[in-house]
């Protein structure tokens, strides 16, 4: 079974059909979406009044996307730089990270083979 998020258009279509009087099963077969997904979309629409994807829970990222890109570019430009040097570089930009956080961010960004 493939898990994928419905598009805003699909969720809006589900709600429109529901408002016109169709049931879960009819909507499900017409749009080729599981009836339980249809039910969930309608429940969320009734509760929150919108079909927009709600914000998910979880810890916020330590750094924003722009700073992450700067770090990755610096690590790719200087592959022999130590983690402490990269930490000092980030501190000069105003971002304070632990030394062990830096390789995790660089690794998740797809930069491999660093010496440090």
N, CA, C and O atoms as a GROMACS GRO file, in nm:
protein
  464
    1UNK      N    1   0.084  -0.119   0.000
    1UNK     CA    2   0.000   0.000   0.000
    1UNK      C    3   0.088   0.124   0.000
    1UNK      O    4   0.181   0.136   0.080
    2UNK      N    5   0.058   0.216  -0.090
    2UNK     CA    6   0.137   0.337  -0.104
    2UNK      C    7   0.074   0.448  -0.021
    2UNK      O    8  -0.046   0.476  -0.034
    3UNK      N    9   0.154   0.512   0.064
    3UNK     CA   10   0.106   0.626   0.142
    3UNK      C   11   0.145   0.753   0.069
    3UNK      O   12   0.263   0.776   0.043
    4UNK      N   13   0.047   0.834   0.037
    4UNK     CA   14   0.076   0.961  -0.027
    4UNK      C   15  -0.027   1.062   0.021
    4UNK      O   16  -0.139   1.027   0.058
    5UNK      N   17   0.012   1.186   0.020
    5UNK     CA   18  -0.076   1.292   0.065
    5UNK      C   19  -0.163   1.336  -0.051
    5UNK      O   20  -0.117   1.348  -0.164
    6UNK      N   21  -0.290   1.360  -0.022
    6UNK     CA   22  -0.381   1.408  -0.125
    6UNK      C   23  -0.350   1.554  -0.157
    6UNK      O   24  -0.306   1.630  -0.071
    7UNK      N   25  -0.373   1.592  -0.282
    7UNK     CA   26  -0.354   1.732  -0.319
    7UNK      C   27  -0.471   1.814  -0.266
    7UNK      O   28  -0.576   1.760  -0.231
    8UNK      N   29  -0.451   1.944  -0.260
    8UNK     CA   30  -0.557   2.034  -0.213
    8UNK      C   31  -0.680   2.020  -0.303
    8UNK      O   32  -0.793   2.023  -0.254
    9UNK      N   33  -0.657   2.006  -0.432
    9UNK     CA   34  -0.767   1.992  -0.528
    9UNK      C   35  -0.850   1.866  -0.497
    9UNK      O   36  -0.973   1.870  -0.498
   10UNK      N   37  -0.783   1.754  -0.469
   10UNK     CA   38  -0.853   1.630  -0.438
   10UNK      C   39  -0.936   1.645  -0.310
   10UNK      O   40  -1.051   1.600  -0.305
   11UNK      N   41  -0.879   1.708  -0.208
   11UNK     CA   42  -0.954   1.727  -0.082
   11UNK      C   43  -1.074   1.818  -0.105
   11UNK      O   44  -1.182   1.793  -0.050
   12UNK      N   45  -1.056   1.923  -0.186
   12UNK     CA   46  -1.168   2.013  -0.217
   12UNK      C   47  -1.278   1.938  -0.292
   12UNK      O   48  -1.397   1.959  -0.268
   13UNK      N   49  -1.238   1.851  -0.384
   13UNK     CA   50  -1.335   1.771  -0.459
   13UNK      C   51  -1.416   1.681  -0.367
   13UNK      O   52  -1.538   1.668  -0.383
   14UNK      N   53  -1.350   1.619  -0.271
   14UNK     CA   54  -1.417   1.532  -0.174
   14UNK      C   55  -1.522   1.611  -0.097
   14UNK      O   56  -1.635   1.566  -0.082
   15UNK      N   57  -1.484   1.729  -0.050
   15UNK     CA   58  -1.576   1.812   0.028
   15UNK      C   59  -1.693   1.859  -0.058
   15UNK      O   60  -1.808   1.858  -0.013
   16UNK      N   61  -1.666   1.898  -0.183
   16UNK     CA   62  -1.773   1.942  -0.273
   16UNK      C   63  -1.875   1.830  -0.294
   16UNK      O   64  -1.996   1.852  -0.287
   17UNK      N   65  -1.824   1.710  -0.320
   17UNK     CA   66  -1.914   1.596  -0.342
   17UNK      C   67  -1.992   1.563  -0.215
   17UNK      O   68  -2.110   1.528  -0.222
   18UNK      N   69  -1.928   1.576  -0.101
   18UNK     CA   70  -1.997   1.549   0.026
   18UNK      C   71  -2.109   1.651   0.049
   18UNK      O   72  -2.218   1.616   0.094
   19UNK      N   73  -2.080   1.777   0.018
   19UNK     CA   74  -2.180   1.882   0.036
   19UNK      C   75  -2.297   1.865  -0.060
   19UNK      O   76  -2.409   1.907  -0.030
   20UNK      N   77  -2.272   1.804  -0.176
   20UNK     CA   78  -2.381   1.782  -0.271
   20UNK      C   79  -2.466   1.660  -0.235
   20UNK      O   80  -2.563   1.630  -0.303
   21UNK      N   81  -2.429   1.590  -0.127
   21UNK     CA   82  -2.513   1.482  -0.078
   21UNK      C   83  -2.462   1.341  -0.103
   21UNK      O   84  -2.528   1.244  -0.067
   22UNK      N   85  -2.345   1.328  -0.165
   22UNK     CA   86  -2.291   1.194  -0.189
   22UNK      C   87  -2.236   1.134  -0.059
   22UNK      O   88  -2.193   1.207   0.030
   23UNK      N   89  -2.239   1.003  -0.051
   23UNK     CA   90  -2.186   0.934   0.066
   23UNK      C   91  -2.039   0.900   0.048
   23UNK      O   92  -1.981   0.920  -0.059
   24UNK      N   93  -1.978   0.848   0.156
   24UNK     CA   94  -1.836   0.814   0.155
   24UNK      C   95  -1.804   0.714   0.044
   24UNK      O   96  -1.706   0.730  -0.028
   25UNK      N   97  -1.886   0.609   0.032
   25UNK     CA   98  -1.859   0.502  -0.064
   25UNK      C   99  -1.864   0.553  -0.209
   25UNK      O  100  -1.778   0.519  -0.290
   26UNK      N  101  -1.965   0.636  -0.241
   26UNK     CA  102  -1.977   0.689  -0.377
   26UNK      C  103  -1.859   0.780  -0.411
   26UNK      O  104  -1.804   0.775  -0.521
   27UNK      N  105  -1.822   0.864  -0.315
   27UNK     CA  106  -1.707   0.953  -0.337
   27UNK      C  107  -1.581   0.869  -0.355
   27UNK      O  108  -1.498   0.897  -0.442
   28UNK      N  109  -1.567   0.768  -0.272
   28UNK     CA  110  -1.450   0.681  -0.275
   28UNK      C  111  -1.434   0.612  -0.410
   28UNK      O  112  -1.325   0.611  -0.467
   29UNK      N  113  -1.541   0.553  -0.461
   29UNK     CA  114  -1.532   0.483  -0.589
   29UNK      C  115  -1.515   0.580  -0.706
   29UNK      O  116  -1.445   0.548  -0.802
   30UNK      N  117  -1.578   0.696  -0.699
   30UNK     CA  118  -1.569   0.793  -0.808
   30UNK      C  119  -1.427   0.851  -0.821
   30UNK      O  120  -1.378   0.872  -0.932
   31UNK      N  121  -1.362   0.876  -0.708
   31UNK     CA  122  -1.229   0.938  -0.710
   31UNK      C  123  -1.116   0.838  -0.693
   31UNK      O  124  -0.998   0.875  -0.698
   32UNK      N  125  -1.151   0.711  -0.674
   32UNK     CA  126  -1.053   0.604  -0.655
   32UNK      C  127  -0.961   0.635  -0.536
   32UNK      O  128  -0.839   0.628  -0.544
   33UNK      N  129  -1.026   0.670  -0.425
   33UNK     CA  130  -0.957   0.699  -0.299
   33UNK      C  131  -1.023   0.611  -0.193
   33UNK      O  132  -1.145   0.596  -0.194
   34UNK      N  133  -0.946   0.551  -0.102
   34UNK     CA  134  -1.006   0.468   0.002
   34UNK      C  135  -1.112   0.544   0.082
   34UNK      O  136  -1.097   0.664   0.108
   35UNK      N  137  -1.220   0.474   0.120
   35UNK     CA  138  -1.330   0.541   0.189
   35UNK      C  139  -1.286   0.596   0.324
   35UNK      O  140  -1.340   0.696   0.371
   36UNK      N  141  -1.189   0.530   0.385
   36UNK     CA  142  -1.141   0.579   0.515
   36UNK      C  143  -1.068   0.713   0.499
   36UNK      O  144  -1.076   0.798   0.588
   37UNK      N  145  -1.000   0.732   0.388
   37UNK     CA  146  -0.934   0.859   0.359
   37UNK      C  147  -1.039   0.968   0.336
   37UNK      O  148  -1.024   1.080   0.382
   38UNK      N  149  -1.144   0.932   0.263
   38UNK     CA  150  -1.254   1.026   0.239
   38UNK      C  151  -1.315   1.068   0.372
   38UNK      O  152  -1.341   1.186   0.395
   39UNK      N  153  -1.337   0.971   0.460
   39UNK     CA  154  -1.395   0.999   0.592
   39UNK      C  155  -1.304   1.092   0.672
   39UNK      O  156  -1.352   1.185   0.737
   40UNK      N  157  -1.173   1.067   0.667
   40UNK     CA  158  -1.078   1.149   0.742
   40UNK      C  159  -1.077   1.292   0.691
   40UNK      O  160  -1.074   1.387   0.770
   41UNK      N  161  -1.079   1.309   0.558
   41UNK     CA  162  -1.079   1.444   0.500
   41UNK      C  163  -1.204   1.520   0.542
   41UNK      O  164  -1.197   1.637   0.577
   42UNK      N  165  -1.318   1.453   0.539
   42UNK     CA  166  -1.444   1.518   0.576
   42UNK      C  167  -1.447   1.552   0.725
   42UNK      O  168  -1.496   1.658   0.764
   43UNK      N  169  -1.395   1.461   0.808
   43UNK     CA  170  -1.390   1.489   0.952
   43UNK      C  171  -1.305   1.612   0.982
   43UNK      O  172  -1.343   1.697   1.062
   44UNK      N  173  -1.189   1.620   0.916
   44UNK     CA  174  -1.101   1.735   0.938
   44UNK      C  175  -1.165   1.863   0.886
   44UNK      O  176  -1.152   1.969   0.946
   45UNK      N  177  -1.236   1.852   0.773
   45UNK     CA  178  -1.304   1.968   0.718
   45UNK      C  179  -1.413   2.017   0.814
   45UNK      O  180  -1.428   2.137   0.835
   46UNK      N  181  -1.489   1.922   0.873
   46UNK     CA  182  -1.594   1.960   0.967
   46UNK      C  183  -1.534   2.025   1.093
   46UNK      O  184  -1.590   2.120   1.146
   47UNK      N  185  -1.422   1.972   1.139
   47UNK     CA  186  -1.362   2.021   1.263
   47UNK      C  187  -1.294   2.156   1.246
   47UNK      O  188  -1.311   2.246   1.328
   48UNK      N  189  -1.214   2.171   1.137
   48UNK     CA  190  -1.133   2.291   1.119
   48UNK      C  191  -1.188   2.388   1.014
   48UNK      O  192  -1.147   2.504   1.009
   49UNK      N  193  -1.282   2.342   0.931
   49UNK     CA  194  -1.342   2.429   0.831
   49UNK      C  195  -1.253   2.458   0.711
   49UNK      O  196  -1.280   2.550   0.635
   50UNK      N  197  -1.148   2.379   0.694
   50UNK     CA  198  -1.057   2.400   0.581
   50UNK      C  199  -1.003   2.266   0.532
   50UNK      O  200  -1.005   2.167   0.605
   51UNK      N  201  -0.956   2.264   0.408
   51UNK     CA  202  -0.897   2.141   0.354
   51UNK      C  203  -0.746   2.156   0.337
   51UNK      O  204  -0.682   2.070   0.276
   52UNK      N  205  -0.690   2.263   0.390
   52UNK     CA  206  -0.547   2.285   0.382
   52UNK      C  207  -0.475   2.184   0.472
   52UNK      O  208  -0.527   2.148   0.578
   53UNK      N  209  -0.358   2.138   0.430
   53UNK     CA  210  -0.279   2.047   0.512
   53UNK      C  211  -0.240   2.117   0.640
   53UNK      O  212  -0.182   2.226   0.638
   54UNK      N  213  -0.272   2.054   0.752
   54UNK     CA  214  -0.243   2.114   0.882
   54UNK      C  215  -0.095   2.098   0.916
   54UNK      O  216  -0.028   2.007   0.866
   55UNK      N  217  -0.045   2.188   1.001
   55UNK     CA  218   0.094   2.181   1.043
   55UNK      C  219   0.115   2.056   1.127
   55UNK      O  220   0.033   2.023   1.213
   56UNK      N  221   0.225   1.987   1.102
   56UNK     CA  222   0.253   1.863   1.173
   56UNK      C  223   0.330   1.892   1.302
   56UNK      O  224   0.393   1.996   1.317
   57UNK      N  225   0.323   1.796   1.393
   57UNK     CA  226   0.395   1.812   1.518
   57UNK      C  227   0.541   1.775   1.499
   57UNK      O  228   0.578   1.715   1.398
   58UNK      N  229   0.623   1.810   1.594
   58UNK     CA  230   0.764   1.775   1.589
   58UNK      C  231   0.851   1.893   1.626
   58UNK      O  232   0.808   2.008   1.626
   59UNK      N  233   0.974   1.861   1.658
   59UNK     CA  234   1.067   1.965   1.698
   59UNK      C  235   1.106   2.051   1.578
   59UNK      O  236   1.135   1.998   1.471
   60UNK      N  237   1.108   2.182   1.594
   60UNK     CA  238   1.150   2.269   1.486
   60UNK      C  239   1.298   2.248   1.454
   60UNK      O  240   1.376   2.208   1.541
   61UNK      N  241   1.337   2.275   1.333
   61UNK     CA  242   1.475   2.259   1.291
   61UNK      C  243   1.564   2.359   1.364
   61UNK      O  244   1.521   2.470   1.395
   62UNK      N  245   1.689   2.317   1.391
   62UNK     CA  246   1.783   2.404   1.461
   62UNK      C  247   1.824   2.524   1.375
   62UNK      O  248   1.847   2.634   1.426
   63UNK      N  249   1.831   2.502   1.244
   63UNK     CA  250   1.872   2.611   1.155
   63UNK      C  251   1.772   2.624   1.041
   63UNK      O  252   1.703   2.528   1.005
   64UNK      N  253   1.766   2.743   0.985
   64UNK     CA  254   1.675   2.763   0.873
   64UNK      C  255   1.741   2.714   0.743
   64UNK      O  256   1.859   2.680   0.741
   65UNK      N  257   1.665   2.712   0.637
   65UNK     CA  258   1.711   2.657   0.510
   65UNK      C  259   1.830   2.734   0.452
   65UNK      O  260   1.922   2.674   0.398
   66UNK      N  261   1.828   2.865   0.465
   66UNK     CA  262   1.936   2.947   0.409
   66UNK      C  263   2.069   2.919   0.480
   66UNK      O  264   2.173   2.908   0.415
   67UNK      N  265   2.065   2.908   0.612
   67UNK     CA  266   2.186   2.879   0.688
   67UNK      C  267   2.236   2.738   0.659
   67UNK      O  268   2.357   2.715   0.652
   68UNK      N  269   2.144   2.644   0.641
   68UNK     CA  270   2.182   2.506   0.607
   68UNK      C  271   2.255   2.504   0.473
   68UNK      O  272   2.356   2.435   0.458
   69UNK      N  273   2.204   2.580   0.376
   69UNK     CA  274   2.269   2.586   0.245
   69UNK      C  275   2.409   2.647   0.255
   69UNK      O  276   2.502   2.601   0.188
   70UNK      N  277   2.424   2.750   0.338
   70UNK     CA  278   2.556   2.810   0.359
   70UNK      C  279   2.653   2.708   0.417
   70UNK      O  280   2.767   2.699   0.373
   71UNK      N  281   2.606   2.632   0.516
   71UNK     CA  282   2.691   2.532   0.580
   71UNK      C  283   2.733   2.424   0.480
   71UNK      O  284   2.850   2.386   0.476
   72UNK      N  285   2.639   2.377   0.401
   72UNK     CA  286   2.669   2.272   0.303
   72UNK      C  287   2.767   2.324   0.197
   72UNK      O  288   2.859   2.253   0.158
   73UNK      N  289   2.748   2.447   0.151
   73UNK     CA  290   2.839   2.505   0.052
   73UNK      C  291   2.980   2.519   0.110
   73UNK      O  292   3.079   2.491   0.043
   74UNK      N  293   2.987   2.562   0.235
   74UNK     CA  294   3.117   2.578   0.300
   74UNK      C  295   3.186   2.443   0.319
   74UNK      O  296   3.306   2.431   0.298
   75UNK      N  297   3.109   2.341   0.358
   75UNK     CA  298   3.166   2.207   0.377
   75UNK      C  299   3.210   2.147   0.244
   75UNK      O  300   3.311   2.077   0.240
   76UNK      N  301   3.137   2.173   0.137
   76UNK     CA  302   3.174   2.120   0.005
   76UNK      C  303   3.296   2.196  -0.050
   76UNK      O  304   3.381   2.138  -0.118
   77UNK      N  305   3.303   2.324  -0.020
   77UNK     CA  306   3.414   2.406  -0.070
   77UNK      C  307   3.545   2.369   0.001
   77UNK      O  308   3.651   2.364  -0.061
   78UNK      N  309   3.534   2.342   0.132
   78UNK     CA  310   3.652   2.306   0.211
   78UNK      C  311   3.634   2.169   0.276
   78UNK      O  312   3.598   2.162   0.394
   79UNK      N  313   3.656   2.060   0.202
   79UNK     CA  314   3.630   1.927   0.257
   79UNK      C  315   3.724   1.887   0.371
   79UNK      O  316   3.694   1.793   0.445
   80UNK      N  317   3.837   1.956   0.386
   80UNK     CA  318   3.930   1.920   0.494
   80UNK      C  319   3.908   2.005   0.619
   80UNK      O  320   3.981   1.990   0.717
   81UNK      N  321   3.809   2.092   0.618
   81UNK     CA  322   3.781   2.176   0.735
   81UNK      C  323   3.731   2.089   0.849
   81UNK      O  324   3.653   1.996   0.828
   82UNK      N  325   3.776   2.120   0.969
   82UNK     CA  326   3.732   2.043   1.085
   82UNK      C  327   3.592   2.089   1.127
   82UNK      O  328   3.546   2.195   1.086
   83UNK      N  329   3.528   2.008   1.209
   83UNK     CA  330   3.394   2.043   1.256
   83UNK      C  331   3.398   2.171   1.340
   83UNK      O  332   3.305   2.252   1.336
   84UNK      N  333   3.506   2.188   1.416
   84UNK     CA  334   3.519   2.309   1.497
   84UNK      C  335   3.529   2.433   1.408
   84UNK      O  336   3.472   2.537   1.440
   85UNK      N  337   3.602   2.421   1.297
   85UNK     CA  338   3.612   2.534   1.204
   85UNK      C  339   3.476   2.567   1.144
   85UNK      O  340   3.440   2.684   1.129
   86UNK      N  341   3.400   2.462   1.108
   86UNK     CA  342   3.266   2.486   1.054
   86UNK      C  343   3.174   2.545   1.160
   86UNK      O  344   3.088   2.627   1.130
   87UNK      N  345   3.193   2.503   1.286
   87UNK     CA  346   3.113   2.557   1.395
   87UNK      C  347   3.144   2.706   1.414
   87UNK      O  348   3.054   2.786   1.436
   88UNK      N  349   3.271   2.741   1.405
   88UNK     CA  350   3.311   2.882   1.417
   88UNK      C  351   3.255   2.964   1.300
   88UNK      O  352   3.213   3.079   1.318
   89UNK      N  353   3.256   2.903   1.180
   89UNK     CA  354   3.199   2.972   1.063
   89UNK      C  355   3.051   3.001   1.086
   89UNK      O  356   3.004   3.111   1.058
   90UNK      N  357   2.978   2.902   1.139
   90UNK     CA  358   2.836   2.923   1.166
   90UNK      C  359   2.815   3.027   1.276
   90UNK      O  360   2.722   3.106   1.269
   91UNK      N  361   2.902   3.027   1.377
   91UNK     CA  362   2.891   3.124   1.486
   91UNK      C  363   2.908   3.266   1.433
   91UNK      O  364   2.846   3.360   1.483
   92UNK      N  365   2.994   3.281   1.331
   92UNK     CA  366   3.014   3.415   1.272
   92UNK      C  367   2.890   3.461   1.196
   92UNK      O  368   2.870   3.581   1.179
   93UNK      N  369   2.806   3.367   1.152
   93UNK     CA  370   2.682   3.404   1.085
   93UNK      C  371   2.566   3.422   1.184
   93UNK      O  372   2.456   3.461   1.147
   94UNK      N  373   2.595   3.391   1.313
   94UNK     CA  374   2.493   3.410   1.416
   94UNK      C  375   2.416   3.286   1.453
   94UNK      O  376   2.314   3.294   1.522
   95UNK      N  377   2.462   3.170   1.409
   95UNK     CA  378   2.392   3.044   1.438
   95UNK      C  379   2.482   2.958   1.527
   95UNK      O  380   2.597   2.930   1.491
   96UNK      N  381   2.430   2.917   1.642
   96UNK     CA  382   2.508   2.836   1.735
   96UNK      C  383   2.458   2.692   1.729
   96UNK      O  384   2.342   2.665   1.761
   97UNK      N  385   2.547   2.600   1.688
   97UNK     CA  386   2.514   2.458   1.680
   97UNK      C  387   2.620   2.378   1.753
   97UNK      O  388   2.735   2.419   1.763
   98UNK      N  389   2.580   2.262   1.804
   98UNK     CA  390   2.674   2.170   1.866
   98UNK      C  391   2.759   2.106   1.755
   98UNK      O  392   2.714   2.093   1.641
   99UNK      N  393   2.879   2.065   1.790
   99UNK     CA  394   2.972   2.008   1.692
   99UNK      C  395   2.912   1.883   1.627
   99UNK      O  396   2.933   1.861   1.508
  100UNK      N  397   2.839   1.802   1.701
  100UNK     CA  398   2.785   1.678   1.645
  100UNK      C  399   2.663   1.702   1.557
  100UNK      O  400   2.624   1.612   1.482
  101UNK      N  401   2.602   1.818   1.564
  101UNK     CA  402   2.488   1.849   1.480
  101UNK      C  403   2.533   1.879   1.337
  101UNK      O  404   2.460   1.851   1.241
  102UNK      N  405   2.649   1.936   1.323
  102UNK     CA  406   2.699   1.978   1.192
  102UNK      C  407   2.714   1.862   1.094
  102UNK      O  408   2.664   1.871   0.982
  103UNK      N  409   2.782   1.750   1.133
  103UNK     CA  410   2.793   1.642   1.034
  103UNK      C  411   2.659   1.580   0.997
  103UNK      O  412   2.642   1.532   0.885
  104UNK      N  413   2.565   1.580   1.090
  104UNK     CA  414   2.433   1.525   1.061
  104UNK      C  415   2.363   1.609   0.954
  104UNK      O  416   2.303   1.554   0.862
  105UNK      N  417   2.371   1.739   0.967
  105UNK     CA  418   2.308   1.829   0.869
  105UNK      C  419   2.377   1.816   0.733
  105UNK      O  420   2.310   1.808   0.630
  106UNK      N  421   2.510   1.812   0.734
  106UNK     CA  422   2.585   1.802   0.608
  106UNK      C  423   2.556   1.667   0.542
  106UNK      O  424   2.538   1.660   0.421
  107UNK      N  425   2.552   1.561   0.622
  107UNK     CA  426   2.526   1.427   0.569
  107UNK      C  427   2.385   1.417   0.510
  107UNK      O  428   2.367   1.360   0.402
  108UNK      N  429   2.287   1.473   0.579
  108UNK     CA  430   2.149   1.469   0.531
  108UNK      C  431   2.133   1.552   0.404
  108UNK      O  432   2.038   1.531   0.328
  109UNK      N  433   2.223   1.644   0.380
  109UNK     CA  434   2.217   1.728   0.260
  109UNK      C  435   2.288   1.664   0.142
  109UNK      O  436   2.286   1.719   0.032
  110UNK      N  437   2.349   1.549   0.163
  110UNK     CA  438   2.408   1.475   0.052
  110UNK      C  439   2.554   1.503   0.025
  110UNK      O  440   2.603   1.469  -0.083
  111UNK      N  441   2.626   1.564   0.119
  111UNK     CA  442   2.768   1.587   0.102
  111UNK      C  443   2.841   1.473   0.173
  111UNK      O  444   2.827   1.455   0.294
  112UNK      N  445   2.918   1.396   0.096
  112UNK     CA  446   2.985   1.276   0.149
  112UNK      C  447   3.136   1.294   0.142
  112UNK      O  448   3.186   1.383   0.074
  113UNK      N  449   3.208   1.207   0.212
  113UNK     CA  450   3.352   1.197   0.200
  113UNK      C  451   3.430   1.309   0.264
  113UNK      O  452   3.541   1.339   0.221
  114UNK      N  453   3.373   1.372   0.366
  114UNK     CA  454   3.448   1.474   0.435
  114UNK      C  455   3.552   1.410   0.526
  114UNK      O  456   3.530   1.300   0.578
  115UNK      N  457   3.663   1.476   0.545
  115UNK     CA  458   3.770   1.424   0.630
  115UNK      C  459   3.732   1.436   0.776
  115UNK      O  460   3.760   1.346   0.855
  116UNK      N  461   3.670   1.547   0.813
  116UNK     CA  462   3.639   1.575   0.955
  116UNK      C  463   3.536   1.481   1.012
  116UNK      O  464   3.501   1.493   1.130
   0.00000   0.00000   0.00000
